[in-house]
Amino acid sequence: MSTKQTPVCCVLAILLFMVLSCPATADVDEPVAQAGGVAVELPRESRFLATPNGETPTAWLRVRNPGAQVRKVRLELLLRSPDEHETPHDYEFEVSAGADERVFLPQDRLDLNGIYTVRFRLMVDEEVSGWKRDVMARYLRNQPAGKGDSHFPIGFASGAPRPTPWLFDIAASIGFEFHRFETRWPQVQPNKDTWNWPVIDETLELMEARGIRFLPLVHGSARWAADGYLDPPEPGAWRRWLAALADRYQGRAEFWEIWNEPDIGFFRGTVEEYVEMQRIAHEAIKSVAPDEIVASGGFTHLGHGQVKPGIYEATLAEYPTAFDVFAYHRHGPFGDFYRDQHILFADLRRRTGTQQMPIVFSETGMDTRYGQRHQAETLMKKISYASAIGAQTYTWYNLMDRAGGEQANRPGHTYGLLTNPTGTGNFAQIEDRIRPKESLVAAATAVRELRGRPHLETWVQDGRRFAFLFGRPDDHLLVNWREDPRTPEAIWVVAGPMERVSRLDLFGNASPVPLVQGRALVSLSEPKYYHFEGGTTAPRLLQPLVVMPDRVSPGSDRQVLLDLELHNPLDCEVRVAVEVNAAEFTILDDLATRTVAADGSARFPIRLAVGEGRFGEIKPFEIRFRFEDLPWAPVMRVPVSFNTIQAGQGHRLRLNDLGHVTNKHEHDPHTVHLLWSGVADLSAEVNVSTDIEDQALRLNVVVTDNQHHPAPSGASIPDGDALEVGWATADGATGRLEIAGDLGDSPRVAGFHTGIPDIRSAVRSIQISRDDSRTTYQLELNLDRMQLGPEDLQAGFRFNIAVHDNDGEGPKSWISPVPGLGGARHFDPTDFAILRIND
């Protein structure tokens, strides 16, 4: 039965949902509703609904009456499904004295994979409990896979604390094939002649009983063999330790990872000492177990501010004599992960001649500082991309959060697929309080879809859009997404002999995709999977259905003009109607239905008045296409980016939120203090103006920064407090200017310009001053020396600015209005704003 809620209850329910809409963050207090001595809660068994083959799960609320009297109970329940549809359910019943009963949730409402929010309250006699909230995850249970069964094995790490048997059950249900954990030399061999193998064996017994293999991380020195845990051990003791490990566990290890992040502070020795340790480890393991795979230490990433100079080059020079595969980490957002691999690490491999060197990602993840959906999407993107570039395995870090419920999105501490309500490492104490995140469901889906399908083709990976085709005979999978929110969505035409096509969301919920003449339309928007079933050959990408620009921005008349070209991929003519849904804009032209010849094209001009927009704002509109008498009705979201700096009338930019910030470090617990921490740490107000008669571009940048620390002499200027300016002209000339935060009128200046030999000639004057926590940069540039042409002066040119921060402990972050700056390696003027000199 159901009960109509009072308006007050409705308002409270709506407010509570808005506050708690990030689904899997557990309340700090326990979500137990209590009234009249009766208690109701969602038990642990109902929070993790791993269903084999898509069967409908069973979930319930636990009702306990420890008293000596029968109690008449009314229970109100609000169940919100992953599609955000909420339904009320009311129950009235009696609870016997001393009873512990179940109230089952409606099974017909548990038909989607994802995170469900359950809100409930209890009424007993005249007493009413407060509303309580809990979450549960429904996901497809994956079966164990033996070593060699998967094309791309995916495992997990858990940090120093070991998982409990129940947590290993959760990991096995997700489908993780191996677990990376430290071998703990100081505990296993507390002195030279004592061996305590149960330290490892007990954990292996729990893992292997669930089909989870061992990824040994050999990290840290025994106290008797080195000065300290992170110091290099005595070579002979190190050799004997590795040989003993390999002899005991050969055939059971996924591979052997030799030290954790030796490129930074987790190893206190020199580069030469690490390389020698790696050689000894390889020799020792191979001497007793020649078929074992030995990886390098797990390196952080090339952009890490604490990397030991030369350690990457020295290590790669030892391949393949000192290691068989290179182990890499790289936490953080996917964009950083991609740029690191696609640009920085790829360049290093070319320089060192190690392009054919195998790679494993032995520890990489993302925390929830940007929310749970971002973490879940990042997981799917990283695993897909890692497989597509040929990595041999992937290890997600972490299974459990390291922060409590009061810090649910804390940077560097919330890498887990499961919440940690207290931040403790004693997981056995908190098992009943652990909650799932969206990333848990996304992980189960990614494992199911990707571990058994080899990569076949990369359709696109340009930094804005990504699409990878995986597959085996009769079964192909396309993984795609749009990475840049300023890039319009795309609709592609895919052809092939497939019999069925279905679209899967991040959590594995499937919906059919209509086929017409062996062709299907796929969209590049949020991350998703496409299944192509049947046929003897792989599907192929034909063309975009609609040709669109990479960016859509208003002109000086505050209008957007699009000349869409739609191509008909069929061998018959079609009639296509186009509709624009633009609630915030004014549609200036009527859109007619057009007949498009077979394999022909038609143009649909769209003109919108978009009005004023705040700089950096993105306002989307929708274009809907309807093919008459066909089951195709695709929708394309087009973001309008307001990215124009009106310098002729003076323009003020405020850089003060996380969207403007790029951190120079991973979201790692050991470098959290080097991440951006708010406006007092780094923010800026930028005033931009031009004077045509004087041919001057003037910048007044007031930076709020709690510590002022320019880079020392000889160091890279952006590694300290600094100002960076970049521009690009219509004819392709580019300039990038670095100005150190040296107080006075003669700071260090560096950079380049493709059209002038000395970038400093474009600078007329610089003045840098400091007052309390504010640093002011006054900069005047010569427009003529910037090599601007007539088109740049009339229509505008690409322009950007960045402020770099260092508080004395190393490079921290930079802040800029749009991407494309951040030192020479990140220079990409295609992402810059448009600076208009004239009004």
Secondary structure by P-SEA (a helix, b strand, c coil): cbbbbcaaaaaaaaaaaaaacccccccccccccccccbbbbbcccccccccccccbbbbbbbbbccccbbbbbbbbbbbbccccbbbbbbbbbbbcccccccccccccccccccbbbbbbccccccccccbbbbbbbbbbbbccccccccccccccccccccccaaaaaaaaaacccbbbbbccccccccccccccccccaaaaaaaaaacbbbbcccccccccccccccccccaaaaaaaaaaaaaaccccccccccccccccccccccaaaaaaaaaaaaaaaaaccccbbbbccccccccccccccaaaaaaaaaccccccbbbbbbbccaaaaaaaaacaaaaaaaaaccccbbbbcccccccccccaaaaaaaaaaaaaaaaaacccbbbbcccccccccccccccccccccccccccccccccccccccccaaaaaaaaaaaccccccccccccccccbbbbbbbcccbbbbbcccccccccbbbbbbbccccbbbbbcccbbbbbbbbcccbbbbbccccbbbbbccccccccccccccccccbbbbccccbbbbbbbbbbcccbbbbbbbbbbcccccccbbbbbbbbcccbbbbbbbbbbcccccccbbbbbbbbbbbccccbbbbbbbbbbccccccccbbbbbcccccccccccccccccccccccccccccbbbbbbbbccccbbbbbbbbbcccccccccccccccccbbbbbbccccbbbbbbbbcccccccccccccccccccccccccbbbbbbcccbbbbbbbbccccccccccccccbbbbbbbbbbbcccccccccccccccccccccccccbbbbbccc
